[in-house]
Structures are given as structure tokens and as C-alpha cells.
Amino acid sequence: MIYEVKSEILGFEQMVRAELEPIDEMFATLRDPDHAPIAFTLVNPYSLREYSFEIPYAIKALLEIDENSKLLVYNIVVVQDPLDMSCVNFLAPLIFNEGNQTMAQVVLKASAYPDFSMAQRIQSFRP
């Protein structure tokens, strides 16, 4: 599904549309349909850990989020070999509003979320 990017993705400010392609229950790919080589591997954070945060009012307004909105949350993964060595950025989640096909990145303050990291290895969540 193609989403309109309503708030810049850090380091990829030119991205105005994003195509989300689920791989399985845990992983997805995010591609820029207007700039073919730009793509990210994403992970569903809830498949790894307990994960909750407050969506800022500005992002709620941009994405037109209300109590009936169906949202998806993913985090960007820096893929390594082996996969368990890959790092997840829990401080900059991507929020997708499926109802109106909009998305944005939220940048969380590390001081407000001390249990979240910018580069936490997947292996730390696997038995």
C-alpha cells in the first residue's frame, strides 16, 4: 500500500510517498516509489518487546488520528548478517494510518523513554 509521507523521515527528507510491503508478521519493507533505490527494512516492535509511547499531538493532527483510526507501527532495522545482530531504532517509530494512507516518523526523546535505544540488537529479545 502507498502512503503519503506527512512528516519527514530523518535523512530522507525528499521522500513524499512510501510503499509499505509486509514480508511476514515481523518484518516489512518500506520503499520510495519515486526514488527506486531507497528502501528500508522494518520490524514490528510488538513482535520483539513491550512497546508503548505517546504520539505527539502534531503527528496526530497530521495523520488525522482519532480513537477509531487503525494504526500500524514499525521501526527501522539496520540489517546485519546474521539477522540477530541487526539493530532496531526504537526511538524513531514510523506510524501508519491505514484509514487515510498517511504516515509519519515520530522522534522520541531518549530521556522520556530510557528503555528505548537507537541501536538495540534483535538478539537481545530472542531466547
C-alpha positions, 0 to 999 in steps of 0.5 A: 500500500502507498502512503503519503509521507506527512512528516519527514523521515530523518535523512530522507527528507525528499521522500513524499510517498512510501510503499509499505510491503509486509514480508511476514508478521515481523518484518516489512519493507518500506520503499520510495516509489519515486526514488527506486533505490531507497528502501528500508527494512522494518520490524514490528516492535510488538513482535520483539518487546513491550512497546508503548509511547505517546504520539505527539499531538502534531503527528496526530493532527497530521495523520488525522488520528482519532480513537477509531483510526487503525494504526500500524507501527514499525521501526527501522532495522539496520540489517546485519548478517546474521539477522540477530545482530541487526539493530532496531531504532526504537526511538524513531517509530514510523506510524501508519494510518491505514484509514487515510494512507498517511504516515509519519516518523515520530522522534522520541526523546531518549530521556522520556523513554530510557528503555528505548535505544537507537541501536538495540540488537534483535538478539537481545529479545530472542531466547 
